[in-house]
Amino acid sequence: MKNTMYKSFVLLVFLILLSSCKKKNHLLKAESTRIEINDQALSNIAIDSFIKPYRQNVKKNLDSVLAYSPEAHTKGDGVLNTAIGNLMADIVLKQANLVFESRTEKTIHMTLLNYGGIRAPIPKGDITARTAYEVMPFENSIVVVEMKGIDIKKLIKYLQNSKRAHPIAGLKLAVDANFNLVKALIKDKEIKDDEIYFVATNDYLYYGGDEMYFFKQGIKSYALNYKIRNAMIDYFKKVDTIIAKKDDRFIQIN
């Protein structure tokens, strides 16, 4: 009898616990308070003291003068080629070639970047690392693509159709009033369909950015793990005065 009563008691406790687990909790009320973060917010002295030397070091590195520009340059100062675009393309060709030649014993023939990648002007006056970060704020790295001449002609057709000052170096183009091709040279030589050319660009364009799908038709690619921004900074450190100008690398003959 006692055993039966004990079993009944255990069963009753189990049923009570089971029913309590099935109860649903209901949210009765929710409240929030908006805390605005602005210049009036109180700073934490301990955190500020900890961050201060790092902030000062970053500022020092970004604002140390590397070179001087006698003129200001914007990407709107030309139609098919601009001083700032030419400078960036020339920098990538020069700096990337140092890395590429040391690794492969091969030479880069030309550079193609994108007009939209230039995000700020180069000011007149002192040039710093901050200038490079403003002009090229993206983390784009240089990629060298091995391409046949027949695919280079697709690249050229893209430039004809876009009618924009995409930065180029090593390549010379002339088009007529209707943007039909008049002349195309790489390193001042005619382009041959079966010849191999090495083109420096960035990883965004290599993967089809700005609809530059012709890069993926290349034979092989070489990732240099060298950011365009860092190439600019390295170049600025080497020169005293930055000389940038429009020239005849992409022109229209009327």
KEKE-3310 file (N, C-alpha, C; in steps of 0.2 Angstrom, whole numbers, plus 5000, padded with zeros to 4 digits):
npx = (5004:5009:5020:5012:5006:5017:5022:5012:5013:5025:5022:5013:5020:5029:5020:5016:5028:5030:5020:5022:5034:5029:5023:5021:5031:5027:5030:5028:5031:5041:5055:5065:5080:5086:5103:5113:5127:5139:5148:5147:5147:5154:5171:5181:5194:5204:5204:5206:5219:5226:5224:5230:5244:5245:5236:5243:5254:5249:5244:5256:5263:5254:5254:5267:5277:5280:5283:5282:5269:5268:5256:5238:5229:5215:5203:5195:5201:5203:5198:5200:5213:5220:5230:5231:5227:5236:5248:5245:5244:5257:5264:5260:5264:5278:5282:5276:5283:5296:5294:5288:5298:5308:5303:5299:5308:5302:5295:5283:5272:5261:5249:5232:5220:5205:5194:5185:5191:5199:5198:5199:5207:5224:5232:5238:5254:5261:5264:5258:5257:5244:5238:5239:5230:5218:5216:5216:5207:5203:5206:5213:5224:5238:5238:5245:5242:5244:5243:5236:5239:5227:5218:5221:5217:5203:5203:5207:5196:5186:5190:5188:5174:5170:5175:5181:5192:5201:5214:5229:5245:5260:5253:5247:5235:5225:5211:5197:5185:5173:5177:5183:5196:5212:5226:5236:5247:5259:5272:5277:5276:5268:5253:5253:5243:5246:5256:5263:5258:5261:5250:5247:5235:5222:5215:5201:5197:5202:5194:5183:5177:5169:5165:5176:5179:5188:5200:5199:5201:5214:5230:5237:5238:5246:5247:5253:5252:5253:5248:5239:5239:5250:5260:5259:5263:5276:5282:5280:5289:5301:5303:5306:5299:5282:5278:5265:5256:5245:5245:5249:5244:5231:5221:5210:5208:5203)
npy = (4994:5006:5007:5009:5021:5029:5028:5035:5047:5052:5051:5061:5073:5073:5076:5088:5096:5094:5100:5113:5116:5118:5130:5146:5160:5177:5192:5207:5220:5232:5243:5257:5267:5281:5284:5297:5299:5311:5326:5331:5321:5313:5309:5295:5295:5286:5277:5286:5290:5279:5276:5287:5288:5279:5285:5297:5292:5286:5297:5304:5296:5296:5309:5314:5322:5317:5320:5333:5342:5353:5357:5356:5341:5333:5320:5325:5333:5330:5321:5309:5305:5309:5319:5315:5302:5297:5298:5289:5276:5276:5275:5262:5254:5256:5253:5240:5233:5232:5222:5212:5208:5204:5192:5184:5187:5193:5206:5219:5225:5234:5245:5245:5253:5259:5272:5276:5272:5282:5292:5304:5321:5325:5336:5353:5356:5350:5332:5318:5302:5301:5307:5297:5288:5294:5296:5283:5274:5261:5243:5238:5227:5224:5215:5205:5201:5188:5189:5186:5194:5195:5196:5207:5216:5216:5222:5235:5238:5239:5251:5260:5259:5264:5277:5284:5292:5280:5275:5272:5265:5262:5258:5265:5274:5279:5287:5290:5303:5296:5287:5276:5264:5271:5270:5258:5254:5245:5248:5256:5248:5238:5228:5211:5197:5184:5186:5187:5197:5206:5212:5225:5227:5229:5219:5220:5223:5213:5202:5205:5218:5233:5228:5223:5210:5204:5201:5189:5180:5179:5170:5167:5172:5184:5187:5200:5204:5217:5232:5245:5258:5257:5256:5269:5276:5271:5276:5290:5292:5291:5301:5319:5330:5329:5325:5327:5325:5327:5318:5310:5297:5292:5298:5308:5310:5322)
npz = (5000:5005:4996:4984:4986:4987:4974:4967:4972:4967:4953:4953:4956:4945:4935:4938:4937:4923:4917:4921:4914:4902:4902:4895:4893:4893:4886:4894:4894:4886:4887:4882:4882:4874:4871:4866:4857:4856:4853:4866:4875:4889:4891:4894:4905:4908:4897:4886:4890:4888:4874:4868:4865:4854:4845:4843:4837:4825:4819:4817:4808:4797:4793:4791:4780:4764:4751:4738:4729:4716:4710:4710:4707:4699:4695:4686:4676:4663:4648:4641:4646:4662:4673:4686:4685:4676:4683:4694:4687:4681:4693:4698:4688:4689:4702:4704:4695:4700:4710:4703:4693:4702:4707:4696:4685:4674:4664:4667:4655:4653:4662:4669:4677:4686:4682:4692:4704:4709:4722:4728:4726:4722:4732:4730:4736:4752:4752:4759:4768:4771:4761:4751:4757:4756:4742:4737:4746:4747:4749:4739:4730:4720:4705:4693:4676:4664:4647:4631:4615:4608:4617:4624:4614:4616:4629:4624:4616:4626:4632:4622:4621:4633:4634:4644:4656:4661:4670:4662:4658:4648:4638:4622:4614:4601:4594:4582:4578:4580:4589:4583:4582:4579:4582:4591:4603:4612:4623:4613:4602:4589:4593:4594:4590:4595:4604:4621:4634:4649:4661:4673:4686:4697:4710:4711:4699:4691:4695:4688:4691:4687:4675:4668:4661:4653:4659:4666:4656:4654:4653:4665:4682:4693:4710:4719:4732:4736:4740:4731:4737:4746:4736:4731:4742:4744:4732:4734:4744:4738:4729:4727:4722:4715:4699:4688:4674:4659:4644:4628:4629:4628:4616:4606:4589:4579)
capx = (5000:5014:5023:5008:5005:5024:5022:5007:5015:5031:5019:5010:5026:5031:5015:5016:5034:5029:5015:5026:5039:5025:5020:5025:5032:5024:5033:5023:5032:5048:5057:5072:5082:5091:5109:5116:5135:5141:5154:5145:5148:5160:5176:5184:5201:5208:5204:5209:5226:5228:5224:5233:5251:5243:5233:5248:5259:5246:5244:5263:5264:5250:5255:5273:5278:5284:5285:5278:5266:5268:5250:5233:5226:5209:5201:5190:5205:5204:5193:5203:5218:5221:5237:5231:5226:5242:5252:5243:5245:5264:5267:5259:5269:5285:5283:5274:5288:5301:5292:5287:5304:5312:5300:5298:5312:5298:5293:5276:5271:5256:5244:5226:5216:5199:5193:5181:5195:5202:5193:5201:5212:5230:5232:5245:5258:5264:5261:5259:5254:5236:5236:5238:5224:5212:5216:5215:5205:5202:5212:5215:5231:5240:5238:5248:5239:5247:5237:5238:5238:5220:5214:5223:5212:5197:5204:5207:5189:5183:5192:5185:5167:5169:5176:5183:5200:5203:5222:5234:5252:5263:5248:5246:5229:5222:5204:5195:5179:5168:5180:5186:5204:5217:5233:5236:5254:5262:5279:5278:5276:5261:5251:5252:5238:5249:5262:5262:5259:5260:5246:5246:5229:5220:5211:5194:5196:5204:5188:5177:5174:5168:5164:5182:5179:5193:5206:5198:5202:5221:5233:5239:5238:5251:5245:5259:5251:5256:5242:5241:5240:5257:5264:5259:5267:5283:5284:5281:5295:5307:5303:5306:5293:5278:5276:5260:5253:5241:5250:5246:5243:5225:5219:5205:5210:5197)
capy = (5000:5012:5008:5012:5028:5033:5029:5040:5054:5053:5053:5068:5078:5073:5079:5096:5099:5094:5106:5120:5117:5119:5136:5150:5167:5182:5199:5211:5227:5233:5250:5258:5274:5283:5288:5300:5300:5317:5330:5333:5315:5313:5304:5291:5298:5281:5275:5291:5290:5272:5277:5293:5287:5276:5290:5301:5288:5285:5304:5306:5292:5298:5316:5316:5325:5313:5324:5340:5343:5360:5358:5351:5337:5330:5316:5328:5338:5328:5317:5302:5304:5314:5320:5311:5295:5295:5297:5282:5271:5275:5272:5255:5250:5256:5249:5233:5230:5230:5216:5206:5206:5200:5186:5180:5189:5195:5213:5221:5229:5240:5245:5247:5254:5261:5279:5276:5270:5288:5294:5311:5324:5326:5343:5357:5357:5344:5326:5313:5295:5302:5309:5291:5285:5298:5295:5276:5272:5254:5238:5234:5225:5223:5208:5205:5196:5186:5189:5186:5200:5195:5198:5214:5220:5216:5227:5241:5239:5241:5258:5263:5260:5267:5284:5288:5292:5275:5276:5267:5266:5257:5257:5271:5273:5285:5285:5296:5307:5291:5282:5270:5264:5273:5267:5255:5252:5244:5250:5259:5243:5236:5223:5205:5193:5178:5188:5187:5203:5206:5218:5226:5229:5228:5213:5221:5223:5206:5198:5208:5224:5238:5224:5221:5203:5201:5199:5182:5176:5179:5164:5166:5179:5184:5191:5203:5206:5224:5237:5251:5263:5256:5257:5276:5279:5270:5281:5297:5292:5291:5308:5325:5333:5325:5328:5323:5328:5324:5317:5307:5290:5290:5304:5307:5313:5324)
capz = (5000:5005:4989:4979:4988:4985:4966:4965:4974:4962:4947:4953:4956:4938:4930:4940:4934:4916:4915:4923:4909:4896:4902:4890:4896:4889:4887:4896:4893:4884:4888:4880:4883:4868:4873:4861:4857:4852:4856:4873:4879:4893:4889:4899:4905:4908:4890:4882:4891:4885:4867:4866:4861:4848:4841:4841:4832:4819:4816:4815:4802:4791:4791:4789:4773:4760:4744:4737:4723:4714:4707:4712:4702:4700:4689:4681:4672:4656:4645:4640:4651:4667:4676:4692:4683:4673:4689:4697:4682:4681:4699:4699:4683:4691:4709:4704:4691:4705:4714:4698:4690:4706:4708:4690:4680:4668:4665:4666:4649:4654:4668:4668:4683:4684:4684:4699:4709:4711:4726:4730:4722:4725:4733:4729:4743:4755:4750:4765:4768:4772:4754:4748:4759:4753:4735:4737:4752:4746:4751:4732:4729:4713:4701:4686:4672:4658:4642:4624:4612:4605:4623:4625:4610:4620:4633:4621:4614:4632:4633:4616:4622:4639:4633:4650:4657:4665:4671:4659:4657:4644:4632:4619:4610:4597:4591:4578:4581:4582:4593:4580:4583:4574:4583:4598:4604:4619:4623:4606:4597:4588:4597:4590:4593:4599:4609:4628:4638:4656:4663:4680:4687:4704:4711:4710:4691:4689:4696:4684:4693:4681:4669:4664:4661:4649:4663:4668:4650:4654:4654:4672:4686:4699:4715:4721:4739:4736:4739:4727:4741:4748:4731:4731:4748:4742:4727:4737:4748:4733:4725:4731:4719:4711:4692:4685:4668:4654:4638:4622:4630:4625:4613:4601:4583:4575)
cpx = (5004:5018:5019:5007:5012:5024:5018:5009:5021:5028:5016:5015:5028:5027:5015:5022:5033:5025:5018:5031:5035:5022:5024:5025:5030:5027:5028:5024:5040:5049:5064:5073:5087:5097:5113:5123:5137:5147:5153:5146:5154:5165:5178:5191:5205:5209:5207:5217:5229:5229:5228:5240:5250:5241:5238:5253:5256:5246:5251:5264:5260:5252:5262:5274:5283:5287:5281:5275:5265:5261:5245:5231:5220:5207:5197:5194:5206:5198:5195:5209:5219:5228:5237:5231:5233:5248:5251:5245:5253:5267:5266:5263:5276:5286:5281:5280:5294:5300:5292:5293:5308:5310:5300:5304:5309:5297:5286:5276:5267:5252:5238:5222:5209:5198:5190:5185:5199:5197:5194:5206:5219:5231:5239:5248:5261:5260:5263:5256:5246:5234:5234:5231:5218:5211:5214:5213:5204:5208:5214:5222:5232:5241:5241:5245:5243:5242:5240:5236:5230:5216:5215:5218:5205:5197:5204:5200:5185:5184:5189:5178:5166:5170:5177:5190:5202:5211:5225:5241:5255:5259:5247:5240:5227:5216:5202:5189:5174:5171:5182:5193:5208:5224:5232:5243:5255:5269:5281:5279:5269:5260:5250:5248:5241:5254:5259:5263:5257:5256:5245:5239:5228:5216:5204:5193:5197:5198:5182:5174:5174:5167:5170:5183:5184:5199:5205:5200:5210:5223:5234:5239:5243:5249:5252:5258:5254:5250:5244:5242:5247:5262:5265:5264:5275:5286:5285:5287:5302:5308:5303:5299:5289:5276:5271:5257:5249:5246:5246:5245:5236:5222:5214:5208:5204:5198)
cpy = (5006:5013:5011:5019:5032:5034:5034:5047:5056:5055:5060:5074:5079:5077:5087:5099:5099:5099:5113:5121:5119:5126:5141:5157:5172:5189:5204:5219:5228:5241:5251:5266:5276:5287:5291:5301:5305:5320:5331:5327:5315:5308:5301:5292:5292:5278:5280:5291:5284:5273:5282:5292:5284:5281:5295:5298:5287:5292:5306:5302:5294:5305:5319:5317:5320:5316:5330:5340:5350:5362:5353:5347:5333:5325:5319:5333:5335:5323:5310:5300:5310:5314:5315:5303:5292:5293:5290:5276:5270:5273:5265:5251:5250:5252:5242:5229:5228:5223:5210:5204:5202:5193:5181:5181:5191:5202:5214:5226:5235:5239:5247:5247:5257:5268:5280:5275:5276:5291:5301:5314:5324:5334:5346:5357:5350:5337:5321:5306:5296:5304:5302:5287:5288:5297:5288:5273:5264:5249:5235:5233:5224:5216:5209:5199:5195:5185:5189:5193:5201:5197:5205:5219:5220:5222:5234:5243:5242:5249:5262:5265:5264:5275:5288:5287:5287:5275:5270:5269:5261:5256:5264:5270:5280:5283:5291:5299:5302:5286:5275:5270:5266:5270:5264:5252:5250:5244:5252:5254:5240:5229:5217:5200:5187:5180:5188:5194:5202:5213:5219:5229:5228:5222:5214:5221:5216:5201:5201:5214:5229:5234:5223:5214:5200:5199:5192:5178:5176:5171:5162:5173:5178:5189:5194:5204:5212:5229:5243:5257:5263:5258:5265:5279:5277:5274:5288:5298:5293:5298:5314:5329:5329:5328:5324:5328:5324:5323:5314:5300:5288:5297:5303:5312:5316:5325)
cpz = (5000:4998:4984:4980:4985:4977:4964:4966:4969:4955:4947:4953:4949:4934:4932:4936:4926:4914:4916:4917:4902:4896:4898:4894:4891:4891:4888:4894:4891:4884:4885:4881:4877:4872:4867:4862:4853:4855:4864:4877:4883:4891:4895:4899:4905:4901:4886:4883:4888:4877:4864:4862:4855:4843:4838:4836:4825:4815:4813:4808:4796:4789:4790:4782:4770:4753:4744:4730:4721:4711:4710:4706:4704:4694:4684:4676:4665:4654:4645:4644:4655:4670:4682:4690:4680:4678:4692:4693:4682:4687:4700:4694:4686:4697:4708:4700:4695:4708:4709:4695:4695:4708:4701:4684:4673:4669:4663:4660:4650:4660:4665:4675:4681:4687:4691:4705:4712:4716:4729:4726:4725:4726:4731:4736:4745:4753:4756:4763:4768:4765:4750:4750:4757:4746:4734:4743:4753:4748:4744:4732:4721:4710:4694:4682:4666:4653:4635:4620:4609:4611:4625:4620:4612:4625:4630:4618:4620:4633:4628:4618:4628:4639:4640:4651:4662:4665:4667:4658:4653:4638:4629:4614:4607:4594:4587:4582:4583:4586:4590:4581:4578:4575:4590:4598:4611:4619:4616:4601:4596:4591:4592:4594:4597:4604:4616:4631:4645:4658:4670:4681:4695:4705:4710:4703:4689:4690:4693:4686:4687:4675:4665:4664:4657:4653:4665:4662:4649:4655:4661:4675:4691:4704:4719:4729:4740:4735:4735:4731:4744:4742:4730:4736:4746:4737:4730:4741:4744:4730:4729:4728:4714:4704:4689:4679:4663:4648:4633:4623:4628:4623:4608:4595:4579:4568)
residu = (MET:LYS:ASN:THR:MET:TYR:LYS:SER:PHE:VAL:LEU:LEU:VAL:PHE:LEU:ILE:LEU:LEU:SER:SER:CYS:LYS:LYS:LYS:ASN:HIS:LEU:LEU:LYS:ALA:GLU:SER:THR:ARG:ILE:GLU:ILE:ASN:ASP:GLN:ALA:LEU:SER:ASN:ILE:ALA:ILE:ASP:SER:PHE:ILE:LYS:PRO:TYR:ARG:GLN:ASN:VAL:LYS:LYS:ASN:LEU:ASP:SER:VAL:LEU:ALA:TYR:SER:PRO:GLU:ALA:HIS:THR:LYS:GLY:ASP:GLY:VAL:LEU:ASN:THR:ALA:ILE:GLY:ASN:LEU:MET:ALA:ASP:ILE:VAL:LEU:LYS:GLN:ALA:ASN:LEU:VAL:PHE:GLU:SER:ARG:THR:GLU:LYS:THR:ILE:HIS:MET:THR:LEU:LEU:ASN:TYR:GLY:GLY:ILE:ARG:ALA:PRO:ILE:PRO:LYS:GLY:ASP:ILE:THR:ALA:ARG:THR:ALA:TYR:GLU:VAL:MET:PRO:PHE:GLU:ASN:SER:ILE:VAL:VAL:VAL:GLU:MET:LYS:GLY:ILE:ASP:ILE:LYS:LYS:LEU:ILE:LYS:TYR:LEU:GLN:ASN:SER:LYS:ARG:ALA:HIS:PRO:ILE:ALA:GLY:LEU:LYS:LEU:ALA:VAL:ASP:ALA:ASN:PHE:ASN:LEU:VAL:LYS:ALA:LEU:ILE:LYS:ASP:LYS:GLU:ILE:LYS:ASP:ASP:GLU:ILE:TYR:PHE:VAL:ALA:THR:ASN:ASP:TYR:LEU:TYR:TYR:GLY:GLY:ASP:GLU:MET:TYR:PHE:PHE:LYS:GLN:GLY:ILE:LYS:SER:TYR:ALA:LEU:ASN:TYR:LYS:ILE:ARG:ASN:ALA:MET:ILE:ASP:TYR:PHE:LYS:LYS:VAL:ASP:THR:ILE:ILE:ALA:LYS:LYS:ASP:ASP:ARG:PHE:ILE:GLN:ILE:ASN)
# end
